[in-house]
Amino acid sequence: MSEKKIIAVVGATGEQGGAVARALLADGEFAVRALTRSVASAAAQKLAELGAEVVAADLYDVDSLRKAFDGAYGAFLVTPFFTHLSAAKELEEVTNLVDAAKGLRHVVWSTLEDTREVIALDDDRMPTLDEKYKVPHFDVKGGEADALFEQAGLPTTYVRMSFYWNNLLRDLAPRRAADGTLTLSLPMGESKLSGIAGEDIGKAVMSVFKRPSETIGHTLGLSGEHLTGQQVAQAFSEVLGEEVKYEPMSHNDFRALGFPAAVELGNMFQYYAEFPEHILPRRDAELTRSIVPTWMTLKDFLAAHRAEITIGQ
């Protein structure tokens, strides 16, 4: 029997990378090499128990990345922007990944679009960050990083991500008011949010690796559903068994919340809400469902993760 092709998974203990690693392991066609900074972490050890080869690698150490990619057929590449909130660091991470990935036969890169295509830096509807970005974790990928893969000639599939529903389990979950009512406050107005379950990201990427001839050189936009805030609240209501009211928050109020990524994410939600024609067509729910036949609706996802929903006060 021939040996399985190896897929190296960057960020294998994170949200996206973890979903990809678990999907590949459950399917069994490929061998999984899980890259992590800490091979002794609980998440890394869990992947090892599932059958992954866990190796140490650092996004700021190109030699460690080259060693981790050595002998692999392909790799899933993602950058951990929200661990440092630095556009400069993300660009350094991407540069190192591109350098180390030379020689791989299939690279799947987790990307986003450049928001500056529709909102100029001098547009004062939202603040400009680091003097040259509107939503840095979007703009670095779409405006700078994607081009590095193309310039390097890497056999790349660009997978454009949606908001993942996992974010609704904790910080963006409904909150209980003093009178006992539950309220969901997303800064989306009446616009639709394109979202997907983390599990489905993993399954979609697995499908991409199985279809190199169809996907290399192309951009695939992932989405399970495009839902309004009211529809998200309704899904919560059905799963929690009590009414959840949708009360949209203003983007300025979200930016004023004060946590480290508040301004960045406030800008992101404003981009989602005010430029749906630039976002929704780029995330193909029908395509996603065709390559992930077991895709989860938001209600399915919330029901499956009911114990993880953390209601705020």
Phi, psi and omega in degrees: 000133180287151180289150178290145172293143182263130171252120175273131184244111176285145180065038188293345177259006178264186184295304182287307182300322178296319179296320179294314180300315181294321179295316179296319179295319181293326181284315174090355181289324181250155168274147185246127172250109185269120180265134180205154176285333184233100181288346181268357182293158180299320181294320179293318180294327177296319178295322177298320179296329179280352176116004180281150167273115183261124181231150179277134176205150182232130182296344179259008180234096185299322181298321179294326178290318179300317179297320181291330180272347185300126179084356180277151174280315184213177180209144170261124185244130178214151179246143185267063186308319189281001172276342182225340178058035183238119177296321181297318179292321179297319179295323176296318179300314181296317179302317179293319179296316180298317179298313184288335186278356181298129182107341176289150183267344177205118178248130174249118186250124179279113189227179178214174181265168178272112183292340182289354173295334183238345177228110185290158181298330180271005176282115187273013176293334174218151183293150173270136184247142181053026175070352184215012180227154168260310175233090190308317185289344169275308192294324177297315182293303184288328185268337184229311188292316182306320182294330180294322177295317181295315181297328180282350180072024181286141177286087194248137164256124180266114181254109182276122186273156170254171169304130179260137188302338179305332179296340182277354184281336187232267189300327182256014178290163176302155179240149180261123180282171181300331180275004176094351181282154179257135182228135174255123184239085175261139180277059185243357184056227177257009182283164180267141177255127177273119185224166181205148176287142178305320179302323182286332172301312180300316181292324179294316179296320176303315180297322178299315179298333179278351184233056184300318183294334181270340190243334181297131182089359182245160173251127179245122177267121184267141173194140172270313181210155170250110188235145172283164176301324178296320179292325176295315179298322179295321178297318176298317181302315183291325181280321182278343179077019174208157185295134171243118181272141176264120177232095184300141178263149176285155180294322178296321178295322179294316180297334182273003183294335170094351178283162191307323184260014188299316182291315178304311183287328175299318176296320179299313181294326177293320175299313177305313189285324189262349182229050182300329181292341179269341189254304189299317179296341181273000180232106193264100181295321180296317178297315180301315181294330180288328180265350175232078184301336181264023184306152184253132168291165176301319179298316177302315182297313181296322179294320180292333182246026184308319183292343182267350181292119183253104181284124179279170180245000000 
